[in-house]
């Protein structure tokens, strides 16, 4: 049975084995991704192109390991395919991309573009008369990109009550605290553009589920308060781990702490 704790263990193994870095970025988003794929989104893994499916846009693409694991747990593909994570020329890159795995809706890449893609997808669903939702995952550091706020201004004007942006608000970016760069409150910024805002414990599946499924009459943002490196004591809230790789002994210590 898939649980957030098991996903966290598997994400550590995948990223450590592939020597990719971005381990704490995966760990902070585990419950968000678990809740979306296993609790909230309407999907049919047997029909990845089912027109009435909900859509997930991974703007925060460097938590690809967690996303692949959730998609495998739902049934889009066999877990064994993830053994090729970050292999040169493979279909499972460390920055999420649609190279071959079914069920992926959009490539990640330049930070900040996910909400713009989400607007297009949500607007298309409206125009087609489909009762579907589009979910976009962004990072809090990513919210310093100007394109995020161009999308934030546009979505309410288009009355996109089928668009949900989830912010993994772990308060760290790269090698710095996000507050050392931009100090204003993320929720207040979204609300100023006309978004419905929910603030939740980003490691509580029940709180996330309640906020994600709450009725909405306009675009909704869920600010998920998370801990970067969640579950691994040496990584939690430590910016230096953003690009670092685990040694074998550190891997053993990390997995023992998650038992």
C-alpha positions as CSV (number, residue, x, y, z in Angstrom):
1,X,0.0,0.0,0.0
2,X,1.3,3.4,-1.0
3,X,1.7,6.0,1.8
4,X,3.4,9.3,2.0
5,X,6.1,7.8,4.2
6,X,6.8,5.0,1.7
7,X,6.9,7.5,-1.1
8,X,9.4,9.6,0.9
9,X,11.6,6.5,1.3
10,X,11.4,5.6,-2.4
11,X,12.1,9.2,-3.5
12,X,15.3,9.2,-1.3
13,X,16.4,5.9,-2.9
14,X,15.7,7.1,-6.4
15,X,17.5,10.5,-6.1
16,X,20.4,9.1,-4.1
17,X,21.0,6.3,-6.6
18,X,20.8,8.6,-9.6
19,X,23.0,11.3,-7.8
20,X,20.6,14.1,-8.9
21,X,20.4,16.4,-5.9
22,X,17.0,18.1,-5.3
23,X,16.3,15.5,-2.6
24,X,14.7,18.0,-0.1
25,X,12.6,19.5,-2.8
26,X,11.0,16.1,-3.4
27,X,10.5,15.5,0.3
28,X,8.6,18.8,1.0
29,X,6.1,18.0,-1.7
30,X,5.3,14.4,-0.9
31,X,2.0,14.9,0.8
32,X,0.8,17.4,-1.8
33,X,1.5,15.1,-4.6
34,X,0.1,12.0,-2.8
35,X,-3.1,13.9,-2.0
36,X,-3.6,15.1,-5.5
37,X,-3.0,11.8,-7.3
38,X,-4.4,9.3,-4.8
39,X,-7.1,11.3,-3.1
40,X,-8.4,14.2,-5.2
41,X,-7.8,14.1,-9.0
42,X,-10.2,12.3,-11.3
43,X,-8.0,10.0,-13.4
44,X,-8.3,6.8,-15.4
45,X,-4.8,5.2,-15.7
46,X,-6.1,2.7,-18.3
47,X,-7.0,5.7,-20.5
48,X,-4.4,8.4,-20.0
49,X,-6.0,10.5,-22.7
50,X,-9.5,10.3,-21.3
51,X,-11.1,13.7,-22.1
52,X,-12.8,14.1,-18.8
53,X,-9.7,13.5,-16.6
54,X,-8.3,16.2,-14.3
55,X,-5.0,17.7,-15.3
56,X,-1.8,18.1,-13.3
57,X,0.8,20.6,-14.5
58,X,4.2,20.3,-12.8
59,X,5.7,23.8,-12.7
60,X,7.9,22.6,-9.9
61,X,9.5,19.9,-12.1
62,X,12.5,19.2,-9.9
63,X,10.4,17.1,-7.6
64,X,10.0,14.6,-10.4
65,X,10.8,11.6,-8.4
66,X,7.8,12.1,-6.1
67,X,5.5,12.8,-9.1
68,X,6.6,9.6,-10.9
69,X,6.1,7.6,-7.8
70,X,2.6,8.8,-7.3
71,X,1.7,8.2,-10.9
72,X,3.1,4.7,-10.6
73,X,1.1,4.1,-7.5
74,X,-2.1,5.2,-9.3
75,X,-1.4,2.7,-12.1
76,X,-0.1,4.8,-15.1
77,X,2.9,2.6,-15.4
78,X,4.9,-0.2,-13.6
79,X,7.2,0.9,-10.8
80,X,10.1,-0.9,-12.5
81,X,10.1,1.7,-15.2
82,X,11.4,4.1,-12.6
83,X,14.6,2.1,-12.3
84,X,15.8,4.2,-15.3
85,X,15.4,7.5,-13.3
86,X,17.9,10.0,-14.6
87,X,19.6,7.6,-17.0
88,X,21.1,9.3,-20.0
89,X,18.7,8.9,-23.0
90,X,16.0,7.4,-20.8
91,X,12.4,8.3,-20.5
92,X,12.5,9.2,-16.8
93,X,14.5,12.4,-16.5
94,X,15.2,14.1,-13.1
95,X,13.4,17.2,-14.3
96,X,10.0,16.0,-15.2
97,X,9.4,15.7,-19.0
98,X,7.1,13.8,-21.3
99,X,9.7,11.6,-22.9
100,X,7.6,8.4,-23.0
101,X,5.7,7.8,-19.7
102,X,1.9,7.9,-20.0
103,X,-0.2,10.3,-18.0
104,X,2.1,13.3,-18.1
105,X,0.3,16.5,-19.3
106,X,3.2,19.0,-19.7
107,X,7.0,19.2,-19.5
108,X,8.6,21.1,-16.7
109,X,11.5,23.3,-17.4
110,X,11.9,27.0,-17.0
111,X,10.4,27.9,-13.7
112,X,7.3,30.0,-13.6
113,X,5.5,28.9,-16.7
114,X,3.2,26.2,-15.1
115,X,0.3,28.6,-14.2
116,X,0.3,30.0,-17.7
117,X,0.0,26.4,-19.1
118,X,-2.7,25.7,-16.5
119,X,-4.7,28.7,-17.6
120,X,-4.7,27.5,-21.2
121,X,-5.8,24.0,-20.2
122,X,-8.5,25.2,-17.8
123,X,-9.8,27.7,-20.4
124,X,-10.0,24.9,-23.0
125,X,-12.0,22.7,-20.6
126,X,-14.4,25.6,-20.1
127,X,-14.8,26.2,-23.8
128,X,-15.4,22.5,-24.4
129,X,-18.0,22.4,-21.6
130,X,-16.0,19.8,-19.6
131,X,-16.4,19.5,-15.8
132,X,-12.7,19.0,-15.1
133,X,-10.1,20.7,-13.0
134,X,-6.5,21.7,-13.6
135,X,-4.0,21.6,-10.8
136,X,-0.6,23.3,-11.0
137,X,2.2,22.7,-8.5
138,X,4.7,25.6,-8.0
139,X,7.4,26.3,-5.5
140,X,7.6,29.4,-3.3
141,X,11.0,30.5,-4.7
142,X,9.5,30.0,-8.1
143,X,6.9,32.6,-7.2
144,X,9.6,35.3,-7.7
145,X,9.2,34.7,-11.5
146,X,7.3,37.5,-13.2
147,X,5.3,35.0,-15.4
148,X,3.6,33.7,-12.2
149,X,2.0,37.1,-11.6
150,X,1.1,37.6,-15.2
151,X,-0.9,34.4,-14.9
152,X,-2.2,35.4,-11.5
153,X,-3.6,38.6,-13.0
154,X,-5.3,36.9,-15.9
155,X,-6.9,33.9,-14.4
156,X,-9.6,35.7,-12.3
157,X,-10.5,37.8,-15.4
158,X,-11.2,34.6,-17.3
159,X,-13.4,33.4,-14.3
160,X,-11.4,30.1,-14.2
161,X,-13.2,28.4,-11.3
162,X,-11.7,25.1,-12.5
163,X,-8.0,26.1,-11.9
164,X,-6.1,25.4,-8.7
165,X,-2.5,26.4,-8.0
166,X,-0.8,24.7,-5.1
167,X,2.3,26.4,-3.6
168,X,4.9,24.2,-1.9
169,X,5.8,26.9,0.6
170,X,8.9,25.5,2.3
171,X,10.5,29.0,2.5
172,X,13.8,27.9,1.0
173,X,15.1,28.4,-2.6
174,X,18.4,27.2,-3.9
175,X,20.9,28.3,-1.3
176,X,18.8,31.0,0.4
177,X,15.7,31.6,2.4
178,X,12.9,33.0,0.2
179,X,12.3,35.7,2.7
180,X,15.8,37.0,2.1
181,X,14.7,37.9,-1.4
182,X,11.0,38.7,-1.3
183,X,9.3,39.4,2.0
184,X,5.6,39.9,1.1
185,X,3.0,37.2,2.0
186,X,2.2,34.9,-1.0
187,X,-1.4,34.4,0.0
188,X,-2.0,38.1,0.2
189,X,-0.5,38.6,-3.2
190,X,-2.7,36.1,-4.8
191,X,-5.8,37.4,-3.0
192,X,-5.0,40.9,-4.2
193,X,-5.5,39.6,-7.8
194,X,-8.9,38.0,-6.9
195,X,-7.9,34.5,-6.0
196,X,-9.6,32.3,-3.4
197,X,-6.8,31.5,-0.9
198,X,-6.5,28.6,1.5
199,X,-3.5,28.2,3.9
200,X,-2.9,24.6,5.1
201,X,-0.4,22.3,6.8
202,X,1.3,20.9,3.7
203,X,2.1,17.7,5.4
204,X,-1.5,16.9,6.5
205,X,-3.2,14.9,3.9
206,X,-6.6,15.6,5.4
207,X,-6.0,19.4,5.5
208,X,-4.8,19.3,1.9
209,X,-7.7,17.2,0.7
210,X,-10.2,19.6,2.4
211,X,-8.7,22.7,0.8
212,X,-8.3,21.2,-2.6
213,X,-11.9,20.0,-2.7
214,X,-13.4,23.1,-1.2
215,X,-16.0,24.8,-3.4
216,X,-14.7,27.6,-5.5
217,X,-16.2,30.3,-7.7
218,X,-12.9,31.7,-9.0
219,X,-9.3,30.5,-9.3
220,X,-8.0,29.0,-6.1
221,X,-4.5,28.9,-4.6
222,X,-3.6,26.5,-1.8
223,X,-0.5,27.8,0.2
224,X,0.9,24.5,1.7
225,X,3.2,25.2,4.6
226,X,5.9,22.6,4.3
227,X,9.4,21.7,5.6
228,X,12.1,21.3,3.0
229,X,13.8,18.0,3.5
230,X,10.8,16.8,5.6
231,X,11.5,13.5,7.4
232,X,15.3,13.6,7.2
233,X,16.6,15.5,10.3
234,X,20.0,16.5,8.7
235,X,18.2,18.0,5.7
236,X,15.2,19.8,7.3
237,X,15.3,23.5,6.7
238,X,18.9,23.4,5.7
239,X,19.4,25.3,2.4
240,X,22.8,23.7,1.7
241,X,21.1,20.4,0.8
242,X,19.3,21.8,-2.3
243,X,22.0,20.6,-4.7
244,X,23.9,18.1,-2.5
245,X,24.0,14.4,-3.0
246,X,23.8,11.7,-0.3
247,X,26.8,9.6,0.5
248,X,26.1,5.9,1.2
249,X,26.3,6.4,5.0
250,X,24.0,9.4,4.8
251,X,21.5,7.4,2.7
252,X,21.5,4.7,5.4
253,X,20.9,7.2,8.2
254,X,18.2,8.9,6.2
255,X,16.2,5.7,5.5
256,X,16.6,4.5,9.1
257,X,15.1,7.8,10.3
258,X,12.0,7.2,8.1
259,X,11.1,3.7,9.4
